[in-house]
Amino acid sequence: AQSVAQPEDQVNVAEGNPLTVKCTYSVSGNPYLFWYVQYPNRGLQFLLKYITGDNLVKGSYGFEAEFNKSQTSFHLKKPSALVSDSALYFCAVRGYNNAGNMLTFGGGTRLMVKP
Amino acid sequence: DAGVIQSPRHEVTEMGQEVTLRCKPISGHNSLFWYRQTMMRGLELLIYFNNNVPIDDSGMPEDRFSAKMPNASFSTLKIQPSEPRDSAVYFCASSLVASKGEEQYFGPGTRLTVT
């Protein structure tokens, strides 16, 4: 079985400050890890993914995430937050050994960036 | 590409009525997923198809729900009869099945309200 935990329901940060949205996972074998963002009344949009290689992955809108195998984490980061980054963020995992190609999503973290 | 297309965007119906949600995946994608999103339960995978064949429908809540994919460019999710607890946003997503590292692309969703 595979699972994802996003321990924070909400993260508050001031504009211009760095932000981190946490994600930990559990999976059999090597993981494929994804981050998605959802703006109000919209579908989920793909931000970035880790497949293999460099542990630091860069994605859309200046976001990046760091894969840490020993801590089974894949935290989303951005050096300087924008008010427009306020949205709901989902982490997702798929195990390399998973016979299917379904993703398991975390419960989501609401990011609030205040001016 | 127009992305994943869902219709209708909004549906309001009375309890007991049949509801049909429609999805057109991205051309060339051969995996299709139906999700349901509510405040209480978050994002739930209902069913997914590979090459038009249902692979995992363990997330379908009960027999009132059914999904079909008659061809590579069209899928439906039907609820018959509908109940107020079915009120949610239903998302369709598509991806390539060839590689497990492929991300899913989500449609804009159908907001269903059952009164």
Contacts between the chains, C-beta under 8 A, distances in Angstrom:
chain1	res1	chain2	res2	distance
A	32	B	100	5.8
A	32	B	101	5.2
A	34	B	103	5.9
A	36	B	106	7.8
A	42	B	108	6.4
A	42	B	109	7.7
A	43	B	4	7.5
A	43	B	91	5.7
A	43	B	93	7.9
A	43	B	106	3.6
A	43	B	107	5.4
A	43	B	108	5.0
A	43	B	109	5.3
A	44	B	43	7.9
A	44	B	91	7.2
A	44	B	93	7.6
A	44	B	106	4.4
A	45	B	106	7.2
A	46	B	103	4.5
A	46	B	104	7.5
A	46	B	105	6.9
A	49	B	101	6.8
A	49	B	103	5.8
A	51	B	101	4.2
A	90	B	43	6.8
A	94	B	100	5.7
A	96	B	100	6.8
A	98	B	100	7.1
A	100	B	48	7.5
A	100	B	50	7.9
A	100	B	55	5.8
A	100	B	56	6.1
A	101	B	31	5.9
A	101	B	48	7.9
A	101	B	50	7.2
A	101	B	95	7.0
A	101	B	97	5.5
A	101	B	100	5.3
A	101	B	102	7.5
A	102	B	33	7.1
A	102	B	45	6.0
A	102	B	48	5.6
A	102	B	55	8.0
A	102	B	56	6.3
A	103	B	45	7.8
A	103	B	104	6.3
A	105	B	42	7.4
A	105	B	43	4.9
A	105	B	45	8.0
A	107	B	42	4.9
A	108	B	42	6.2
A	108	B	43	7.2
